[in-house]
Amino acid sequence: MASELLGTVVNSALVLTAALTLLAGYRVIRGPTVPDRVVALDTIATNVVAIAALFAVATGQGLFVTVGLVLAIIGFISTIAVSQYVIEGDIIE
């Protein structure tokens, strides 16, 4: 009973997170300004990490947690680099 409920919640969260990722993708394509696109890309990275964690819960394989952590680090570094470029026009001084 509890595992069926957990499976339903995880599957619903996967669908919701995937839909939100698509909406953020729309903002990346149609964003009126560069900062809007940067925030949308950061949202996509966060949603991909959430999808990896939810998939780890659904399948019971811890490897996806590691993949999520690596994606979180890459997303953080890329967001900082793009933000630095938007603010100062150069990533490394």
PDB file of N, CA, C and O in Angstrom:
ATOM      1  N   MET A   1       0.823  -1.197   0.000  1.00  0.00           N
ATOM      2  CA  MET A   1       0.000   0.000   0.000  1.00  0.00           C
ATOM      3  C   MET A   1       0.864   1.257   0.000  1.00  0.00           C
ATOM      4  O   MET A   1       0.663   2.158  -0.814  1.00  0.00           O
ATOM      5  N   ALA A   2       1.842   1.312   0.932  1.00  0.00           N
ATOM      6  CA  ALA A   2       2.698   2.502   1.015  1.00  0.00           C
ATOM      7  C   ALA A   2       3.604   2.622  -0.201  1.00  0.00           C
ATOM      8  O   ALA A   2       3.867   3.728  -0.672  1.00  0.00           O
ATOM      9  N   SER A   3       4.091   1.472  -0.721  1.00  0.00           N
ATOM     10  CA  SER A   3       4.962   1.547  -1.892  1.00  0.00           C
ATOM     11  C   SER A   3       4.184   1.967  -3.135  1.00  0.00           C
ATOM     12  O   SER A   3       4.728   2.636  -4.014  1.00  0.00           O
ATOM     13  N   GLU A   4       2.903   1.573  -3.211  1.00  0.00           N
ATOM     14  CA  GLU A   4       2.088   2.026  -4.346  1.00  0.00           C
ATOM     15  C   GLU A   4       1.880   3.531  -4.295  1.00  0.00           C
ATOM     16  O   GLU A   4       1.924   4.208  -5.322  1.00  0.00           O
ATOM     17  N   LEU A   5       1.654   4.046  -3.099  1.00  0.00           N
ATOM     18  CA  LEU A   5       1.479   5.491  -2.937  1.00  0.00           C
ATOM     19  C   LEU A   5       2.767   6.228  -3.276  1.00  0.00           C
ATOM     20  O   LEU A   5       2.743   7.262  -3.943  1.00  0.00           O
ATOM     21  N   LEU A   6       3.901   5.684  -2.810  1.00  0.00           N
ATOM     22  CA  LEU A   6       5.197   6.302  -3.121  1.00  0.00           C
ATOM     23  C   LEU A   6       5.458   6.292  -4.621  1.00  0.00           C
ATOM     24  O   LEU A   6       5.949   7.274  -5.176  1.00  0.00           O
ATOM     25  N   GLY A   7       5.131   5.181  -5.275  1.00  0.00           N
ATOM     26  CA  GLY A   7       5.317   5.099  -6.725  1.00  0.00           C
ATOM     27  C   GLY A   7       4.454   6.100  -7.465  1.00  0.00           C
ATOM     28  O   GLY A   7       4.901   6.720  -8.430  1.00  0.00           O
ATOM     29  N   THR A   8       3.233   6.258  -7.021  1.00  0.00           N
ATOM     30  CA  THR A   8       2.338   7.224  -7.660  1.00  0.00           C
ATOM     31  C   THR A   8       2.842   8.651  -7.472  1.00  0.00           C
ATOM     32  O   THR A   8       2.817   9.453  -8.405  1.00  0.00           O
ATOM     33  N   VAL A   9       3.301   8.963  -6.261  1.00  0.00           N
ATOM     34  CA  VAL A   9       3.801  10.310  -5.988  1.00  0.00           C
ATOM     35  C   VAL A   9       5.066  10.585  -6.795  1.00  0.00           C
ATOM     36  O   VAL A   9       5.222  11.671  -7.354  1.00  0.00           O
ATOM     37  N   VAL A  10       5.962   9.614  -6.859  1.00  0.00           N
ATOM     38  CA  VAL A  10       7.211   9.813  -7.609  1.00  0.00           C
ATOM     39  C   VAL A  10       6.926   9.964  -9.094  1.00  0.00           C
ATOM     40  O   VAL A  10       7.516  10.821  -9.752  1.00  0.00           O
ATOM     41  N   ASN A  11       6.029   9.142  -9.631  1.00  0.00           N
ATOM     42  CA  ASN A  11       5.698   9.263 -11.054  1.00  0.00           C
ATOM     43  C   ASN A  11       5.023  10.601 -11.351  1.00  0.00           C
ATOM     44  O   ASN A  11       5.301  11.220 -12.378  1.00  0.00           O
ATOM     45  N   SER A  12       4.146  11.047 -10.468  1.00  0.00           N
ATOM     46  CA  SER A  12       3.496  12.348 -10.665  1.00  0.00           C
ATOM     47  C   SER A  12       4.518  13.475 -10.606  1.00  0.00           C
ATOM     48  O   SER A  12       4.452  14.418 -11.395  1.00  0.00           O
ATOM     49  N   ALA A  13       5.455  13.380  -9.680  1.00  0.00           N
ATOM     50  CA  ALA A  13       6.498  14.403  -9.572  1.00  0.00           C
ATOM     51  C   ALA A  13       7.400  14.403 -10.800  1.00  0.00           C
ATOM     52  O   ALA A  13       7.848  15.461 -11.242  1.00  0.00           O
ATOM     53  N   LEU A  14       7.668  13.221 -11.352  1.00  0.00           N
ATOM     54  CA  LEU A  14       8.475  13.154 -12.584  1.00  0.00           C
ATOM     55  C   LEU A  14       7.771  13.853 -13.740  1.00  0.00           C
ATOM     56  O   LEU A  14       8.395  14.603 -14.490  1.00  0.00           O
ATOM     57  N   VAL A  15       6.490  13.610 -13.882  1.00  0.00           N
ATOM     58  CA  VAL A  15       5.730  14.241 -14.972  1.00  0.00           C
ATOM     59  C   VAL A  15       5.675  15.759 -14.773  1.00  0.00           C
ATOM     60  O   VAL A  15       5.865  16.521 -15.721  1.00  0.00           O
ATOM     61  N   LEU A  16       5.417  16.187 -13.547  1.00  0.00           N
ATOM     62  CA  LEU A  16       5.349  17.623 -13.259  1.00  0.00           C
ATOM     63  C   LEU A  16       6.689  18.301 -13.502  1.00  0.00           C
ATOM     64  O   LEU A  16       6.742  19.384 -14.084  1.00  0.00           O
ATOM     65  N   THR A  17       7.759  17.677 -13.065  1.00  0.00           N
ATOM     66  CA  THR A  17       9.091  18.256 -13.258  1.00  0.00           C
ATOM     67  C   THR A  17       9.460  18.310 -14.740  1.00  0.00           C
ATOM     68  O   THR A  17      10.074  19.276 -15.193  1.00  0.00           O
ATOM     69  N   ALA A  18       9.090  17.281 -15.489  1.00  0.00           N
ATOM     70  CA  ALA A  18       9.361  17.293 -16.933  1.00  0.00           C
ATOM     71  C   ALA A  18       8.569  18.407 -17.622  1.00  0.00           C
ATOM     72  O   ALA A  18       9.093  19.078 -18.511  1.00  0.00           O
ATOM     73  N   ALA A  19       7.315  18.609 -17.219  1.00  0.00           N
ATOM     74  CA  ALA A  19       6.509  19.685 -17.804  1.00  0.00           C
ATOM     75  C   ALA A  19       7.105  21.053 -17.476  1.00  0.00           C
ATOM     76  O   ALA A  19       7.148  21.934 -18.335  1.00  0.00           O
ATOM     77  N   LEU A  20       7.560  21.230 -16.249  1.00  0.00           N
ATOM     78  CA  LEU A  20       8.181  22.499 -15.870  1.00  0.00           C
ATOM     79  C   LEU A  20       9.486  22.732 -16.627  1.00  0.00           C
ATOM     80  O   LEU A  20       9.828  23.868 -16.953  1.00  0.00           O
ATOM     81  N   THR A  21      10.206  21.655 -16.903  1.00  0.00           N
ATOM     82  CA  THR A  21      11.434  21.786 -17.694  1.00  0.00           C
ATOM     83  C   THR A  21      11.122  22.254 -19.113  1.00  0.00           C
ATOM     84  O   THR A  21      11.852  23.065 -19.683  1.00  0.00           O
ATOM     85  N   LEU A  22      10.038  21.739 -19.674  1.00  0.00           N
ATOM     86  CA  LEU A  22       9.639  22.184 -21.014  1.00  0.00           C
ATOM     87  C   LEU A  22       9.245  23.662 -21.006  1.00  0.00           C
ATOM     88  O   LEU A  22       9.585  24.401 -21.930  1.00  0.00           O
ATOM     89  N   LEU A  23       8.534  24.089 -19.970  1.00  0.00           N
ATOM     90  CA  LEU A  23       8.164  25.502 -19.876  1.00  0.00           C
ATOM     91  C   LEU A  23       9.399  26.390 -19.740  1.00  0.00           C
ATOM     92  O   LEU A  23       9.456  27.472 -20.325  1.00  0.00           O
ATOM     93  N   ALA A  24      10.380  25.939 -18.973  1.00  0.00           N
ATOM     94  CA  ALA A  24      11.630  26.701 -18.858  1.00  0.00           C
ATOM     95  C   ALA A  24      12.369  26.720 -20.191  1.00  0.00           C
ATOM     96  O   ALA A  24      13.010  27.714 -20.531  1.00  0.00           O
ATOM     97  N   GLY A  25      12.283  25.631 -20.946  1.00  0.00           N
ATOM     98  CA  GLY A  25      12.876  25.603 -22.278  1.00  0.00           C
ATOM     99  C   GLY A  25      12.242  26.633 -23.197  1.00  0.00           C
ATOM    100  O   GLY A  25      12.925  27.255 -24.010  1.00  0.00           O
ATOM    101  N   TYR A  26      10.944  26.810 -23.065  1.00  0.00           N
ATOM    102  CA  TYR A  26      10.261  27.851 -23.835  1.00  0.00           C
ATOM    103  C   TYR A  26      10.811  29.233 -23.469  1.00  0.00           C
ATOM    104  O   TYR A  26      11.009  30.076 -24.345  1.00  0.00           O
ATOM    105  N   ARG A  27      11.058  29.465 -22.176  1.00  0.00           N
ATOM    106  CA  ARG A  27      11.602  30.751 -21.743  1.00  0.00           C
ATOM    107  C   ARG A  27      13.016  30.945 -22.264  1.00  0.00           C
ATOM    108  O   ARG A  27      13.411  32.070 -22.570  1.00  0.00           O
ATOM    109  N   VAL A  28      13.780  29.871 -22.368  1.00  0.00           N
ATOM    110  CA  VAL A  28      15.131  29.990 -22.933  1.00  0.00           C
ATOM    111  C   VAL A  28      15.055  30.422 -24.391  1.00  0.00           C
ATOM    112  O   VAL A  28      15.858  31.239 -24.844  1.00  0.00           O
ATOM    113  N   ILE A  29      14.091  29.874 -25.124  1.00  0.00           N
ATOM    114  CA  ILE A  29      13.981  30.199 -26.544  1.00  0.00           C
ATOM    115  C   ILE A  29      13.397  31.598 -26.741  1.00  0.00           C
ATOM    116  O   ILE A  29      13.916  32.366 -27.551  1.00  0.00           O
ATOM    117  N   ARG A  30      12.338  31.942 -26.025  1.00  0.00           N
ATOM    118  CA  ARG A  30      11.618  33.181 -26.250  1.00  0.00           C
ATOM    119  C   ARG A  30      11.932  34.272 -25.226  1.00  0.00           C
ATOM    120  O   ARG A  30      11.310  35.335 -25.255  1.00  0.00           O
ATOM    121  N   GLY A  31      12.877  34.033 -24.329  1.00  0.00           N
ATOM    122  CA  GLY A  31      13.152  35.007 -23.276  1.00  0.00           C
ATOM    123  C   GLY A  31      13.442  36.377 -23.846  1.00  0.00           C
ATOM    124  O   GLY A  31      14.231  36.497 -24.783  1.00  0.00           O
ATOM    125  N   PRO A  32      12.830  37.404 -23.310  1.00  0.00           N
ATOM    126  CA  PRO A  32      13.072  38.722 -23.889  1.00  0.00           C
ATOM    127  C   PRO A  32      14.469  39.264 -23.599  1.00  0.00           C
ATOM    128  O   PRO A  32      15.000  40.046 -24.388  1.00  0.00           O
ATOM    129  N   THR A  33      15.073  38.863 -22.479  1.00  0.00           N
ATOM    130  CA  THR A  33      16.405  39.375 -22.152  1.00  0.00           C
ATOM    131  C   THR A  33      17.336  38.212 -21.828  1.00  0.00           C
ATOM    132  O   THR A  33      16.894  37.088 -21.593  1.00  0.00           O
ATOM    133  N   VAL A  34      18.611  38.503 -21.823  1.00  0.00           N
ATOM    134  CA  VAL A  34      19.606  37.476 -21.521  1.00  0.00           C
ATOM    135  C   VAL A  34      19.476  36.982 -20.073  1.00  0.00           C
ATOM    136  O   VAL A  34      19.560  35.775 -19.847  1.00  0.00           O
ATOM    137  N   PRO A  35      19.274  37.871 -19.078  1.00  0.00           N
ATOM    138  CA  PRO A  35      19.103  37.343 -17.718  1.00  0.00           C
ATOM    139  C   PRO A  35      17.912  36.393 -17.579  1.00  0.00           C
ATOM    140  O   PRO A  35      17.970  35.442 -16.800  1.00  0.00           O
ATOM    141  N   ASP A  36      16.828  36.643 -18.330  1.00  0.00           N
ATOM    142  CA  ASP A  36      15.703  35.700 -18.303  1.00  0.00           C
ATOM    143  C   ASP A  36      16.132  34.325 -18.789  1.00  0.00           C
ATOM    144  O   ASP A  36      15.728  33.303 -18.234  1.00  0.00           O
ATOM    145  N   ARG A  37      16.945  34.310 -19.819  1.00  0.00           N
ATOM    146  CA  ARG A  37      17.414  33.034 -20.364  1.00  0.00           C
ATOM    147  C   ARG A  37      18.362  32.335 -19.396  1.00  0.00           C
ATOM    148  O   ARG A  37      18.341  31.110 -19.278  1.00  0.00           O
ATOM    149  N   VAL A  38      19.192  33.113 -18.703  1.00  0.00           N
ATOM    150  CA  VAL A  38      20.115  32.520 -17.728  1.00  0.00           C
ATOM    151  C   VAL A  38      19.335  31.882 -16.585  1.00  0.00           C
ATOM    152  O   VAL A  38      19.649  30.772 -16.157  1.00  0.00           O
ATOM    153  N   VAL A  39      18.325  32.579 -16.097  1.00  0.00           N
ATOM    154  CA  VAL A  39      17.508  32.029 -15.013  1.00  0.00           C
ATOM    155  C   VAL A  39      16.770  30.777 -15.495  1.00  0.00           C
ATOM    156  O   VAL A  39      16.635  29.810 -14.746  1.00  0.00           O
ATOM    157  N   ALA A  40      16.298  30.794 -16.730  1.00  0.00           N
ATOM    158  CA  ALA A  40      15.607  29.619 -17.266  1.00  0.00           C
ATOM    159  C   ALA A  40      16.562  28.433 -17.394  1.00  0.00           C
ATOM    160  O   ALA A  40      16.182  27.296 -17.112  1.00  0.00           O
ATOM    161  N   LEU A  41      17.795  28.694 -17.817  1.00  0.00           N
ATOM    162  CA  LEU A  41      18.783  27.610 -17.907  1.00  0.00           C
ATOM    163  C   LEU A  41      19.102  27.043 -16.523  1.00  0.00           C
ATOM    164  O   LEU A  41      19.265  25.832 -16.369  1.00  0.00           O
ATOM    165  N   ASP A  42      19.190  27.909 -15.528  1.00  0.00           N
ATOM    166  CA  ASP A  42      19.427  27.438 -14.166  1.00  0.00           C
ATOM    167  C   ASP A  42      18.246  26.607 -13.678  1.00  0.00           C
ATOM    168  O   ASP A  42      18.429  25.607 -12.983  1.00  0.00           O
ATOM    169  N   THR A  43      17.046  27.018 -14.041  1.00  0.00           N
ATOM    170  CA  THR A  43      15.856  26.245 -13.674  1.00  0.00           C
ATOM    171  C   THR A  43      15.868  24.870 -14.328  1.00  0.00           C
ATOM    172  O   THR A  43      15.514  23.871 -13.703  1.00  0.00           O
ATOM    173  N   ILE A  44      16.279  24.828 -15.589  1.00  0.00           N
ATOM    174  CA  ILE A  44      16.366  23.531 -16.278  1.00  0.00           C
ATOM    175  C   ILE A  44      17.388  22.630 -15.593  1.00  0.00           C
ATOM    176  O   ILE A  44      17.143  21.437 -15.414  1.00  0.00           O
ATOM    177  N   ALA A  45      18.526  23.189 -15.212  1.00  0.00           N
ATOM    178  CA  ALA A  45      19.550  22.383 -14.526  1.00  0.00           C
ATOM    179  C   ALA A  45      19.028  21.849 -13.201  1.00  0.00           C
ATOM    180  O   ALA A  45      19.275  20.697 -12.846  1.00  0.00           O
ATOM    181  N   THR A  46      18.309  22.686 -12.476  1.00  0.00           N
ATOM    182  CA  THR A  46      17.743  22.251 -11.200  1.00  0.00           C
ATOM    183  C   THR A  46      16.697  21.158 -11.415  1.00  0.00           C
ATOM    184  O   THR A  46      16.642  20.185 -10.663  1.00  0.00           O
ATOM    185  N   ASN A  47      15.874  21.325 -12.441  1.00  0.00           N
ATOM    186  CA  ASN A  47      14.851  20.312 -12.720  1.00  0.00           C
ATOM    187  C   ASN A  47      15.467  18.984 -13.157  1.00  0.00           C
ATOM    188  O   ASN A  47      14.947  17.919 -12.823  1.00  0.00           O
ATOM    189  N   VAL A  48      16.562  19.041 -13.896  1.00  0.00           N
ATOM    190  CA  VAL A  48      17.223  17.796 -14.308  1.00  0.00           C
ATOM    191  C   VAL A  48      17.794  17.074 -13.089  1.00  0.00           C
ATOM    192  O   VAL A  48      17.751  15.846 -13.010  1.00  0.00           O
ATOM    193  N   VAL A  49      18.323  17.839 -12.145  1.00  0.00           N
ATOM    194  CA  VAL A  49      18.812  17.226 -10.899  1.00  0.00           C
ATOM    195  C   VAL A  49      17.653  16.577 -10.148  1.00  0.00           C
ATOM    196  O   VAL A  49      17.790  15.472  -9.622  1.00  0.00           O
ATOM    197  N   ALA A  50      16.521  17.260 -10.100  1.00  0.00           N
ATOM    198  CA  ALA A  50      15.341  16.699  -9.426  1.00  0.00           C
ATOM    199  C   ALA A  50      14.864  15.434 -10.129  1.00  0.00           C
ATOM    200  O   ALA A  50      14.475  14.467  -9.475  1.00  0.00           O
ATOM    201  N   ILE A  51      14.893  15.437 -11.458  1.00  0.00           N
ATOM    202  CA  ILE A  51      14.490  14.243 -12.209  1.00  0.00           C
ATOM    203  C   ILE A  51      15.430  13.082 -11.898  1.00  0.00           C
ATOM    204  O   ILE A  51      14.978  11.949 -11.732  1.00  0.00           O
ATOM    205  N   ALA A  52      16.729  13.351 -11.819  1.00  0.00           N
ATOM    206  CA  ALA A  52      17.689  12.288 -11.490  1.00  0.00           C
ATOM    207  C   ALA A  52      17.431  11.735 -10.098  1.00  0.00           C
ATOM    208  O   ALA A  52      17.485  10.524  -9.888  1.00  0.00           O
ATOM    209  N   ALA A  53      17.148  12.627  -9.140  1.00  0.00           N
ATOM    210  CA  ALA A  53      16.880  12.161  -7.770  1.00  0.00           C
ATOM    211  C   ALA A  53      15.577  11.366  -7.705  1.00  0.00           C
ATOM    212  O   ALA A  53      15.511  10.337  -7.032  1.00  0.00           O
ATOM    213  N   LEU A  54      14.556  11.834  -8.393  1.00  0.00           N
ATOM    214  CA  LEU A  54      13.281  11.106  -8.401  1.00  0.00           C
ATOM    215  C   LEU A  54      13.440   9.747  -9.088  1.00  0.00           C
ATOM    216  O   LEU A  54      12.858   8.754  -8.653  1.00  0.00           O
ATOM    217  N   PHE A  55      14.224   9.711 -10.153  1.00  0.00           N
ATOM    218  CA  PHE A  55      14.461   8.444 -10.843  1.00  0.00           C
ATOM    219  C   PHE A  55      15.232   7.487  -9.946  1.00  0.00           C
ATOM    220  O   PHE A  55      15.010   6.277  -9.992  1.00  0.00           O
ATOM    221  N   ALA A  56      16.148   8.028  -9.120  1.00  0.00           N
ATOM    222  CA  ALA A  56      16.868   7.184  -8.159  1.00  0.00           C
ATOM    223  C   ALA A  56      15.909   6.589  -7.140  1.00  0.00           C
ATOM    224  O   ALA A  56      16.042   5.426  -6.758  1.00  0.00           O
ATOM    225  N   VAL A  57      14.943   7.384  -6.702  1.00  0.00           N
ATOM    226  CA  VAL A  57      13.951   6.869  -5.752  1.00  0.00           C
ATOM    227  C   VAL A  57      13.074   5.813  -6.424  1.00  0.00           C
ATOM    228  O   VAL A  57      12.750   4.790  -5.820  1.00  0.00           O
ATOM    229  N   ALA A  58      12.695   6.069  -7.675  1.00  0.00           N
ATOM    230  CA  ALA A  58      11.797   5.146  -8.379  1.00  0.00           C
ATOM    231  C   ALA A  58      12.451   3.814  -8.670  1.00  0.00           C
ATOM    232  O   ALA A  58      11.810   2.768  -8.579  1.00  0.00           O
ATOM    233  N   THR A  59      13.747   3.850  -9.026  1.00  0.00           N
ATOM    234  CA  THR A  59      14.419   2.616  -9.416  1.00  0.00           C
ATOM    235  C   THR A  59      15.216   1.981  -8.275  1.00  0.00           C
ATOM    236  O   THR A  59      15.550   0.798  -8.329  1.00  0.00           O
ATOM    237  N   GLY A  60      15.518   2.773  -7.245  1.00  0.00           N
ATOM    238  CA  GLY A  60      16.302   2.244  -6.132  1.00  0.00           C
ATOM    239  C   GLY A  60      17.786   2.155  -6.424  1.00  0.00           C
ATOM    240  O   GLY A  60      18.512   1.467  -5.707  1.00  0.00           O
ATOM    241  N   GLN A  61      18.251   2.832  -7.454  1.00  0.00           N
ATOM    242  CA  GLN A  61      19.667   2.813  -7.806  1.00  0.00           C
ATOM    243  C   GLN A  61      20.310   4.137  -7.401  1.00  0.00           C
ATOM    244  O   GLN A  61      19.892   5.206  -7.844  1.00  0.00           O
ATOM    245  N   GLY A  62      21.322   4.047  -6.562  1.00  0.00           N
ATOM    246  CA  GLY A  62      21.985   5.232  -6.050  1.00  0.00           C
ATOM    247  C   GLY A  62      22.859   5.947  -7.054  1.00  0.00           C
ATOM    248  O   GLY A  62      23.283   7.077  -6.810  1.00  0.00           O
ATOM    249  N   LEU A  63      23.137   5.314  -8.175  1.00  0.00           N
ATOM    250  CA  LEU A  63      23.983   5.937  -9.193  1.00  0.00           C
ATOM    251  C   LEU A  63      23.369   7.237  -9.691  1.00  0.00           C
ATOM    252  O   LEU A  63      24.093   8.175 -10.023  1.00  0.00           O
ATOM    253  N   PHE A  64      22.052   7.304  -9.748  1.00  0.00           N
ATOM    254  CA  PHE A  64      21.402   8.507 -10.260  1.00  0.00           C
ATOM    255  C   PHE A  64      21.546   9.682  -9.290  1.00  0.00           C
ATOM    256  O   PHE A  64      21.478  10.838  -9.707  1.00  0.00           O
ATOM    257  N   VAL A  65      21.742   9.400  -8.022  1.00  0.00           N
ATOM    258  CA  VAL A  65      22.014  10.479  -7.058  1.00  0.00           C
ATOM    259  C   VAL A  65      23.378  11.089  -7.355  1.00  0.00           C
ATOM    260  O   VAL A  65      23.544  12.307  -7.306  1.00  0.00           O
ATOM    261  N   THR A  66      24.345  10.244  -7.660  1.00  0.00           N
ATOM    262  CA  THR A  66      25.675  10.735  -8.030  1.00  0.00           C
ATOM    263  C   THR A  66      25.612  11.565  -9.306  1.00  0.00           C
ATOM    264  O   THR A  66      26.235  12.622  -9.404  1.00  0.00           O
ATOM    265  N   VAL A  67      24.856  11.077 -10.278  1.00  0.00           N
ATOM    266  CA  VAL A  67      24.686  11.828 -11.531  1.00  0.00           C
ATOM    267  C   VAL A  67      24.036  13.180 -11.239  1.00  0.00           C
ATOM    268  O   VAL A  67      24.434  14.196 -11.810  1.00  0.00           O
ATOM    269  N   GLY A  68      23.050  13.198 -10.362  1.00  0.00           N
ATOM    270  CA  GLY A  68      22.397  14.447  -9.996  1.00  0.00           C
ATOM    271  C   GLY A  68      23.341  15.420  -9.324  1.00  0.00           C
ATOM    272  O   GLY A  68      23.284  16.622  -9.584  1.00  0.00           O
ATOM    273  N   LEU A  69      24.210  14.914  -8.463  1.00  0.00           N
ATOM    274  CA  LEU A  69      25.177  15.788  -7.791  1.00  0.00           C
ATOM    275  C   LEU A  69      26.159  16.393  -8.785  1.00  0.00           C
ATOM    276  O   LEU A  69      26.486  17.577  -8.700  1.00  0.00           O
ATOM    277  N   VAL A  70      26.624  15.587  -9.718  1.00  0.00           N
ATOM    278  CA  VAL A  70      27.555  16.101 -10.733  1.00  0.00           C
ATOM    279  C   VAL A  70      26.855  17.150 -11.599  1.00  0.00           C
ATOM    280  O   VAL A  70      27.438  18.188 -11.913  1.00  0.00           O
ATOM    281  N   LEU A  71      25.615  16.881 -11.981  1.00  0.00           N
ATOM    282  CA  LEU A  71      24.866  17.855 -12.776  1.00  0.00           C
ATOM    283  C   LEU A  71      24.628  19.146 -11.991  1.00  0.00           C
ATOM    284  O   LEU A  71      24.657  20.233 -12.566  1.00  0.00           O
ATOM    285  N   ALA A  72      24.397  19.033 -10.695  1.00  0.00           N
ATOM    286  CA  ALA A  72      24.206  20.231  -9.873  1.00  0.00           C
ATOM    287  C   ALA A  72      25.468  21.076  -9.840  1.00  0.00           C
ATOM    288  O   ALA A  72      25.399  22.301  -9.930  1.00  0.00           O
ATOM    289  N   ILE A  73      26.617  20.432  -9.712  1.00  0.00           N
ATOM    290  CA  ILE A  73      27.884  21.175  -9.704  1.00  0.00           C
ATOM    291  C   ILE A  73      28.119  21.855 -11.045  1.00  0.00           C
ATOM    292  O   ILE A  73      28.505  23.023 -11.092  1.00  0.00           O
ATOM    293  N   ILE A  74      27.887  21.126 -12.138  1.00  0.00           N
ATOM    294  CA  ILE A  74      28.076  21.707 -13.472  1.00  0.00           C
ATOM    295  C   ILE A  74      27.092  22.856 -13.700  1.00  0.00           C
ATOM    296  O   ILE A  74      27.466  23.886 -14.262  1.00  0.00           O
ATOM    297  N   GLY A  75      25.856  22.690 -13.275  1.00  0.00           N
ATOM    298  CA  GLY A  75      24.872  23.753 -13.427  1.00  0.00           C
ATOM    299  C   GLY A  75      25.231  24.989 -12.639  1.00  0.00           C
ATOM    300  O   GLY A  75      25.061  26.107 -13.125  1.00  0.00           O
ATOM    301  N   PHE A  76      25.732  24.805 -11.414  1.00  0.00           N
ATOM    302  CA  PHE A  76      26.133  25.945 -10.594  1.00  0.00           C
ATOM    303  C   PHE A  76      27.291  26.702 -11.227  1.00  0.00           C
ATOM    304  O   PHE A  76      27.264  27.930 -11.313  1.00  0.00           O
ATOM    305  N   ILE A  77      28.305  25.971 -11.668  1.00  0.00           N
ATOM    306  CA  ILE A  77      29.467  26.624 -12.266  1.00  0.00           C
ATOM    307  C   ILE A  77      29.095  27.335 -13.558  1.00  0.00           C
ATOM    308  O   ILE A  77      29.568  28.442 -13.813  1.00  0.00           O
ATOM    309  N   SER A  78      28.254  26.711 -14.375  1.00  0.00           N
ATOM    310  CA  SER A  78      27.865  27.355 -15.627  1.00  0.00           C
ATOM    311  C   SER A  78      27.014  28.594 -15.375  1.00  0.00           C
ATOM    312  O   SER A  78      27.142  29.584 -16.095  1.00  0.00           O
ATOM    313  N   THR A  79      26.150  28.555 -14.369  1.00  0.00           N
ATOM    314  CA  THR A  79      25.342  29.738 -14.058  1.00  0.00           C
ATOM    315  C   THR A  79      26.216  30.884 -13.583  1.00  0.00           C
ATOM    316  O   THR A  79      26.000  32.032 -13.971  1.00  0.00           O
ATOM    317  N   ILE A  80      27.200  30.584 -12.750  1.00  0.00           N
ATOM    318  CA  ILE A  80      28.116  31.625 -12.289  1.00  0.00           C
ATOM    319  C   ILE A  80      28.913  32.196 -13.464  1.00  0.00           C
ATOM    320  O   ILE A  80      29.108  33.409 -13.545  1.00  0.00           O
ATOM    321  N   ALA A  81      29.375  31.337 -14.370  1.00  0.00           N
ATOM    322  CA  ALA A  81      30.159  31.806 -15.515  1.00  0.00           C
ATOM    323  C   ALA A  81      29.323  32.689 -16.432  1.00  0.00           C
ATOM    324  O   ALA A  81      29.788  33.744 -16.866  1.00  0.00           O
ATOM    325  N   VAL A  82      28.109  32.276 -16.728  1.00  0.00           N
ATOM    326  CA  VAL A  82      27.261  33.078 -17.610  1.00  0.00           C
ATOM    327  C   VAL A  82      26.864  34.389 -16.938  1.00  0.00           C
ATOM    328  O   VAL A  82      26.811  35.429 -17.593  1.00  0.00           O
ATOM    329  N   SER A  83      26.588  34.347 -15.653  1.00  0.00           N
ATOM    330  CA  SER A  83      26.252  35.575 -14.934  1.00  0.00           C
ATOM    331  C   SER A  83      27.430  36.543 -14.934  1.00  0.00           C
ATOM    332  O   SER A  83      27.248  37.746 -15.116  1.00  0.00           O
ATOM    333  N   GLN A  84      28.624  36.024 -14.732  1.00  0.00           N
ATOM    334  CA  GLN A  84      29.832  36.860 -14.777  1.00  0.00           C
ATOM    335  C   GLN A  84      29.990  37.485 -16.157  1.00  0.00           C
ATOM    336  O   GLN A  84      30.380  38.646 -16.279  1.00  0.00           O
ATOM    337  N   TYR A  85      29.685  36.711 -17.193  1.00  0.00           N
ATOM    338  CA  TYR A  85      29.795  37.236 -18.563  1.00  0.00           C
ATOM    339  C   TYR A  85      28.743  38.314 -18.806  1.00  0.00           C
ATOM    340  O   TYR A  85      29.035  39.324 -19.446  1.00  0.00           O
ATOM    341  N   VAL A  86      27.543  38.118 -18.312  1.00  0.00           N
ATOM    342  CA  VAL A  86      26.482  39.107 -18.520  1.00  0.00           C
ATOM    343  C   VAL A  86      26.799  40.401 -17.774  1.00  0.00           C
ATOM    344  O   VAL A  86      26.568  41.493 -18.295  1.00  0.00           O
ATOM    345  N   ILE A  87      27.324  40.281 -16.566  1.00  0.00           N
ATOM    346  CA  ILE A  87      27.589  41.470 -15.754  1.00  0.00           C
ATOM    347  C   ILE A  87      28.800  42.240 -16.262  1.00  0.00           C
ATOM    348  O   ILE A  87      28.736  43.459 -16.424  1.00  0.00           O
ATOM    349  N   GLU A  88      29.909  41.536 -16.517  1.00  0.00           N
ATOM    350  CA  GLU A  88      31.152  42.229 -16.831  1.00  0.00           C
ATOM    351  C   GLU A  88      31.611  42.067 -18.274  1.00  0.00           C
ATOM    352  O   GLU A  88      32.563  42.727 -18.690  1.00  0.00           O
ATOM    353  N   GLY A  89      30.954  41.200 -19.047  1.00  0.00           N
ATOM    354  CA  GLY A  89      31.348  41.028 -20.433  1.00  0.00           C
ATOM    355  C   GLY A  89      32.541  40.127 -20.624  1.00  0.00           C
ATOM    356  O   GLY A  89      32.995  39.931 -21.752  1.00  0.00           O
ATOM    357  N   ASP A  90      33.066  39.567 -19.532  1.00  0.00           N
ATOM    358  CA  ASP A  90      34.217  38.678 -19.600  1.00  0.00           C
ATOM    359  C   ASP A  90      34.133  37.702 -18.432  1.00  0.00           C
ATOM    360  O   ASP A  90      33.723  38.075 -17.332  1.00  0.00           O
ATOM    361  N   ILE A  91      34.522  36.457 -18.673  1.00  0.00           N
ATOM    362  CA  ILE A  91      34.415  35.451 -17.616  1.00  0.00           C
ATOM    363  C   ILE A  91      35.632  35.493 -16.713  1.00  0.00           C
ATOM    364  O   ILE A  91      35.503  35.480 -15.489  1.00  0.00           O
ATOM    365  N   ILE A  92      36.824  35.542 -17.316  1.00  0.00           N
ATOM    366  CA  ILE A  92      38.070  35.567 -16.550  1.00  0.00           C
ATOM    367  C   ILE A  92      38.770  36.886 -16.814  1.00  0.00           C
ATOM    368  O   ILE A  92      38.995  37.260 -17.965  1.00  0.00           O
ATOM    369  N   GLU A  93      39.111  37.583 -15.752  1.00  0.00           N
ATOM    370  CA  GLU A  93      39.772  38.884 -15.907  1.00  0.00           C
ATOM    371  C   GLU A  93      41.255  38.717 -16.125  1.00  0.00           C
ATOM    372  O   GLU A  93      41.972  39.706 -16.275  1.00  0.00           O
TER     373      GLU A  93
END
